[in-house]
């Protein structure tokens, strides 16, 4: 019989296998027109193939290469 004053021993939690870390390189793009949940000016990271597709289809450019829109200039 177990002693009621002694706390029951806890079994160690089952060890989950270590998640394999597959580092995928992300390519940043800056959206120049709406696409899905992204709007003009958003910067997001995608796998290289998707980033290239977005650039090819003219939804996005490399960050900092977006054409300047003069209508947003408050001094104009």
Helices and strands as residue ranges (DSSP letters): E 26-31, E 43-47, H 48-56, E 60-61, G 70-72
